Amino acid sequence: MNAIEIRDLSKSFRGMYAVDHLHMTVPQGAIYGFIGENGSGKSTTEKLICGHLVPDGGEIRLFDRDYTDPGVRVRVGALIENAGCFPGSSVYRNLRMQTINLGLKDPEGEIRRVLEIVRMEEHANLKFKSCSLGMKQRIGIAMALLGDPALLILDEPINGLDTDGMRIMREILVDITKKYGCTVLISSHILGELEKIATHYGIIRQGRMIMEMSAAELEGRARVFTSLKTADMAGAGNALRARFANVREEGGYLRVYDVDDTTAIVDHLMRCGHAVSEIRKNKIGLEEYYVELMSGKEAE
């Protein structure tokens, strides 16, 4: 069973499509990285799934049921834009008010549970306005986790966080899926961080899904390249281009793409009078794959 199945979904504003006949599949138990430039339709799609907006057409199914079904709506938690907390109230009081809104049977136990998940047990009495950005994001996730949802939808939860904040957020999201079996749909511009945790990806452009793939499929599609340095980068680059089809100078390195034999590269440069001072084999990561896909190079 899939956690989310979207078919032919559309939403327009003033005659212009924000979501344009979108198709999307999120497997149950996945951490699904939802990727696209600003204005591509990510947030609108998430708001449609959450029921915050009404679609013009198409179908949204959650756990094989229509997304408007009350029985499935209670299984969805979301953090879109901000946590919606009262600044002058404590972390605990904000969570307590939300448990009342949700009508939860064991509010104290549920608050303890979500605070433990987001590593905020020791900060329950801290006022929300006194919390750091990272803490506020984690409180927002705690609010979304109240009631033990099966699907968690997060809009840019790691933007603006420092290195330690992003590490903690990664650990929390992995715990949510592995320990609690929750499916996570997360949008983010920080693709290097997303790549560390996502099991599946969807890439959207101008309201349309242009690529869906698993992390394993990305690994299989990622192009291999050898990066190296020499004393004469320009001369070595010319020598390599005479022998190999795809050579670029990027980030202070010469990159030779789609060649698995590093010995052949070094031997060729040595015969041409260029000694290699540094060499390593790499694969293109999510960020570079995304850039190449957007530019049309990935199809080459």
Sequence and secondary structure as in RCSB ss.txt:
>XXXX:A:sequence
MNAIEIRDLSKSFRGMYAVDHLHMTVPQGAIYGFIGENGSGKSTTEKLICGHLVPDGGEIRLFDRDYTDPGVRVR
VGALIENAGCFPGSSVYRNLRMQTINLGLKDPEGEIRRVLEIVRMEEHANLKFKSCSLGMKQRIGIAMALLGDPA
LLILDEPINGLDTDGMRIMREILVDITKKYGCTVLISSHILGELEKIATHYGIIRQGRMIMEMSAAELEGRARVF
TSLKTADMAGAGNALRARFANVREEGGYLRVYDVDDTTAIVDHLMRCGHAVSEIRKNKIGLEEYYVELMSGKEAE
>XXXX:A:secstr
 EEEEEEEEEEEETTEEEEEEEEEEEETT EEEEE  TTSSHHHHHHHHHTSS  SEEEEEETTEETT HHHHTT
EEEE S     TTSBHHHHHHHHHHHHT S HHHHHHHHHHHTT GGGTTSBGGGS HHHHHHHHHHHHHTT  S
EEEEESTTTT  HHHHHHHHHHHHHHHHHH  EEEEE S HHHHHTT SEEEEEETTEEEEEEEHHHHHHHS EE
EEEEES HHHHHHHHHHH S EEEETTEEEEET   HHHHHHHHHHTT  EEEEEEEE  HHHHHHHHHHTGGG 
